[in-house]
């Protein structure tokens, strides 16, 4: 009887440890500190890259501003297994909505973490990519926290309502927000423009105040933008952005992403 009890205790301990190993979220907001890439052809190191990354308990999102001022971003969900993360692409500037899995090795530290992708193909060449991130202090939780997908975009000009197609996601987490977008230009419908914004926000009743700290829209940086929000339950809302120059408005409809495959 005693031996059976000991065996049962050991089995429970093993299962408990294994369960913890497979589900260790890396929730937080992070700013990149350095990046290195190494392959048969290149061996480079970059500091002070323009890149931020957010992890919730289920999702990730990152934004990057390249040297030529073009936007790069990715958003998706992830699985954790010990010191390994598997990021599942939902949408990115490089892969669009094509399913793809990135395998990352994670080394955590007191100030942040380091991620390594051993075999990332850059221009078709297997490359080792190492990125070092530092944590950005959280400022609080909000009912807005989560990841939201744009379902409809309407621009109101005078008495006219213009509906535009764009792929856009928005994430709120620990006092910070991030939006990423690919949109069709009215001047050239075949061309897709990419953009993003990142900063901190304050949510009170039916209003969000956003302050962009990092964005492709330079005129919005360090500027407070007031958004009026209307909820339809817990998982749907729309926000209205009014121009401070004219009477034009932009209305964005969002739904919370709750169903995804793991």
Secondary structure, DSSP 8 states (H G I E B T S, - for coil): -HHHHHHHHHHHHHHHHHHHHH-----EEEEEEEEEEESSS-EEEEES-SEEEEE-SSEEEEEEE-TTS-EEEEEEEEEEETTEEEEEEEEETTTBT---EEEEEEEE-SSEEEEEEEEEEETTEEEEEEEEEEE-------TT-EEEEEEEEEEEETTEEEE--EEEEEEEETTEEEEEEEEE-SS-TT-EEEEEEEEEEEEETTEEEEEEEEES-GGGBT-EEEEEEEESSSSEEEEEEE-SSSS-EEEEEEEE------
